[in-house]
Amino acid sequence: MSILKVDSLVTELRIADRHFPVVNDVSFTLEKGETLAIVGESGCGKSMLAMSLLRILPEPLARIGSGRILFDDRDLAEAGVDEMRTIRGKRMSIIFQDPMASLNPVETIGNQIAEMICEHEDISRRDARKKAIELLRMVRLPDAEKRVDEYPHRLSGGMCQRVMIAMALACRPEILIADEPTTALDVTIQAQILALLSNLQSETGAAVILITHNLAIVAQIADRLLVMYAGEIVESGTVASVFGNPRHPYTRQLIDAIPKGTGPIEGEIGRLAEIRGSVPALDQRERGCNFSQRCDCAVARCRTDKPVLKQSSGDHSVACFVAQSEAA
C-alpha cells in the first residue's frame, strides 16, 4: 500500500532572473515499510528532491514549479506553513548527511531532542527529557543518561549521527528520509549506522527514502531503486532487477564504478572505472537526453528528443531510446 505518491514534480532554482528545473518531472511511489533508494552523482538533484518532499526549500531561491506530493491523500505541494509544521518532524522526518552542521552547538543534545518532542506532543519538559534518554538508548548511544547533557562538540561524528537518528525517530514518523547518512563517517561506523537504521525500521515500521551515491549501501539495505541524473529519473525498479540487468548506460557505468578487489595482489582494489565528464550545469542541460554528451551509446535522436521513463519488464523502467529499442 502506497504511503507517498510523487506525481510529475518539478522543483525550480532561480539563477539571475530565470528559473531552471533542478528536479524535473519526477514521479514515484513509496510503499509502507519499504526502503526506497535514490542514487546518482552530486548535482543530480537528490537532496533538492528530499527538501521538496518536506517543503524546506530555501525560498524564494528555490520553489516547487508544478506537480503533486500526495501524502495521506493530501497534496503537500499546496500545504501551508502551519500544516507542514504539524507534518514535518512528526509524520515525516529527515536525517542530514552532516550531523555536526545540523545540531545546535550551544544546546545539549538532550534539550534538542526534548524540543522536538514538545513541538509535537502534549508532554512536560521533564517527561520529554526522559523520552530523550530512552531514544538515545534505542539508537545505542553509550551512557545515554550522561550523554544527554553533553554538547555536540563533545561527541564523535558517529555519536552525533545517532543523535540525529534519535531526533528523527522521536515522534515515530511514518516516513524517514536519510540524506547521505553515512558520508562523513568511517567504514566501520557506516556499517553500524546502516545496521541501526535497518533494525529501527523493523521496530517502528517506517518507510525509508535513502539518498546516496554509494551503490554498495543500496545493495545491502534497499528494496527498490531510483537512478537520478540531471534532475530526472533515468531508471527505476527493484534492486535485484536493476543490479541484475541495468538498462540505462548511466546506471551501468555507476555499477561498473563500484570498487572491486581486482588488483594484481589478492584483495587489492584495482584501477577504478570512471564516468567521463560531469553532470551538466542547470543552464547547460540538453534539449534531448542530458546524458548524451557522456554516453558511448548515444545516437542522433538522443541529442534532439527527450526520452521518457517507460516500463521495460515487470516494474523495471528506463528512460533511454537505445535501451527501449533493444527491449522492443
Summary of the structure (lengths in Angstrom):
residues: 328
radius of gyration: 20.8
end to end distance: 30.6
largest distance: 66.7
contacts: 1060
relative contact order: 0.14
helix: 38%
strand: 25%
